[in-house]
Amino acid sequence: MTKTFAERLREDRRLVMLRLLSEQPGYRMNSSNLHAGLHHLAVAATRDDVATDLHWLKDQGMVLLEPVPEVPSLYLVTITARGGDVAAGHANVPGISRPTPR
């Protein structure tokens, strides 16, 4: 089955999100900063794209999401060991691009 361009972009965006989290002290950041990191790296994403991908990544066991009660729709995002393995290329998950060697 051939993937659409939109599917490839979504898979790449999810990988970039995991890589950004894996490079942070404490392996976490808030969803707004994650959106800003994607924008800085020229990865097109709306806030809704980020929220949707974060919930998908959570369902796959890649991240933990902790809502910030004072700010609706803001989450603290922490990468899991499984997410770190995917970001490093040690594991493959359908729906997330496989990283190329660095």
C-alpha positions as CSV (number, residue, x, y, z in Angstrom):
1,M,0.0,0.0,0.0
2,T,1.4,3.4,-1.0
3,K,1.2,6.1,1.7
4,T,-0.2,9.5,0.9
5,F,2.0,12.6,1.3
6,A,-0.1,13.7,4.3
7,E,0.5,10.3,5.9
8,R,4.2,10.6,5.4
9,L,4.2,14.1,6.9
10,R,2.2,12.9,9.9
11,E,4.7,10.0,10.5
12,D,7.7,12.4,10.2
13,R,6.0,14.9,12.6
14,R,5.5,12.2,15.2
15,L,9.2,11.2,14.9
16,V,10.4,14.8,15.3
17,M,8.2,15.2,18.4
18,L,9.7,12.1,20.0
19,R,13.2,13.3,19.1
20,L,12.6,16.7,20.6
21,L,11.4,15.1,23.8
22,S,14.3,12.7,23.9
23,E,16.8,15.6,23.8
24,Q,15.3,17.5,26.7
25,P,16.6,17.4,30.2
26,G,14.1,15.3,32.1
27,Y,12.7,14.1,28.8
28,R,9.7,16.4,29.0
29,M,8.3,19.7,27.8
30,N,4.9,21.2,27.5
31,S,2.8,20.9,24.4
32,S,3.1,24.6,23.5
33,N,6.9,24.4,23.5
34,L,6.7,21.2,21.5
35,H,4.6,23.0,18.9
36,A,7.2,25.9,18.8
37,G,10.0,23.3,18.4
38,L,8.2,21.8,15.3
39,H,7.8,25.3,13.9
40,H,11.4,26.1,14.5
41,L,12.4,23.0,12.6
42,A,10.1,23.9,9.7
43,V,7.7,21.0,10.4
44,A,4.3,22.2,9.5
45,A,1.8,21.5,12.3
46,T,-1.2,23.3,13.8
47,R,-1.9,23.1,17.5
48,D,-4.7,20.7,16.7
49,D,-2.2,18.5,14.8
50,V,0.1,18.5,17.9
51,A,-2.8,17.6,20.2
52,T,-4.0,14.8,18.0
53,D,-0.5,13.3,17.5
54,L,0.2,13.5,21.3
55,H,-3.0,11.6,22.1
56,W,-2.1,9.0,19.4
57,L,1.5,8.7,20.8
58,K,0.0,8.3,24.3
59,D,-2.3,5.5,23.0
60,Q,0.8,3.8,21.5
61,G,2.7,4.0,24.8
62,M,5.3,6.5,23.4
63,V,4.5,9.4,25.8
64,L,2.7,10.3,29.0
65,L,0.4,13.3,29.0
66,E,-0.4,15.3,32.1
67,P,-3.0,18.1,31.7
68,V,-2.2,21.5,33.2
69,P,-5.5,22.4,35.0
70,E,-4.8,26.1,34.9
71,V,-4.4,26.2,31.1
72,P,-7.0,24.4,29.0
73,S,-5.5,22.2,26.2
74,L,-1.9,22.5,27.6
75,Y,-0.2,19.2,28.5
76,L,3.1,18.3,30.1
77,V,4.5,15.6,27.8
78,T,7.1,13.0,28.9
79,I,8.6,10.5,26.6
80,T,8.5,6.8,27.7
81,A,11.3,4.3,27.4
82,R,9.4,2.9,24.4
83,G,9.2,6.3,22.8
84,G,12.9,6.8,23.4
85,D,13.6,3.5,21.6
86,V,11.6,4.6,18.6
87,A,13.3,8.1,18.6
88,A,16.7,6.4,18.6
89,G,15.8,3.9,15.9
90,H,16.0,0.9,18.1
91,A,12.3,0.0,17.6
92,N,9.8,0.5,14.8
93,V,6.2,1.4,15.2
94,P,3.7,1.7,12.3
95,G,2.6,5.3,12.1
96,I,6.0,6.8,13.0
97,S,8.8,7.3,10.5
98,R,12.0,5.3,11.1
99,P,14.9,7.7,11.8
100,T,17.9,7.7,9.5
101,P,21.3,7.2,11.1
102,R,22.7,10.4,12.5
